Structure formats: structure tokens, C-alpha cells
């Protein structure tokens, strides 16, 4: 049974879920528990240790890990995943942005469309 662990700041779209199940042949998609998701999204001092321990304890060789987030933590998790035999992947997306200027502030709204998953 192959699994995909999600190190991402939002929920997967239906298209992404289907690609993980059909193309990557994963039977299970595993999100981080709430406390670890908070650490992933907010990058606390012990984030890497706690999250890497979770992946090491729960994963098996040849599982997948969708890893996207703060650059430093992402880099460390990609390398760690490779060390323990987990395939790190990222979501390739098409982006469209709308910007509105309001005095000295700029409001930016971004729309992301999933293209496909790629291996790091």
C-alpha cells in the first residue's frame, strides 16, 4: 500500500487528489495532524524535528510526500524524505494574479490551477 503525505498549506483539489490516486498509485493520502500542520505553516523552532519524526514513523519506502512551504523547511524536508526512501514531489501550477493599488498598500489575489505533480 503506497501513501502520499501532505506537507502543504491548503487542502488538495479534486484534480490533485485524483492524480495522486490514479497516476502515483497511492491508496492513502495523509495530512499532518493539526498541531504539526500549525508548525508547518508557521515554522516554529522545533518544526523540522517534530515533522520529520512524524514522516519517519509513519512512512514506508517508496511512499510520496508532497512538500511545499517556507523555503528553508521545505529544503530540509525534501532532503530528509530522500534519505529515508520517500519520494518528494511538488505541485506544478499555472498562476494568475490580480493586483489593486490602494495608496501605499497593494492587494494581490492569486489564482492557482494545478498542472501536474513533479519529483524534486
PyMOL commands that set and color helices and strands:
alter all, ss='L'
color gray80, all
select helices_A, chain A and resi 14-22+34-42+47-58+71-83
alter helices_A, ss='H'
color red, helices_A
select strands_A, chain A and resi 3-7+28-31+64-67+87-102+105-119
alter strands_A, ss='S'
color yellow, strands_A
deselect
rebuild
show_as cartoon
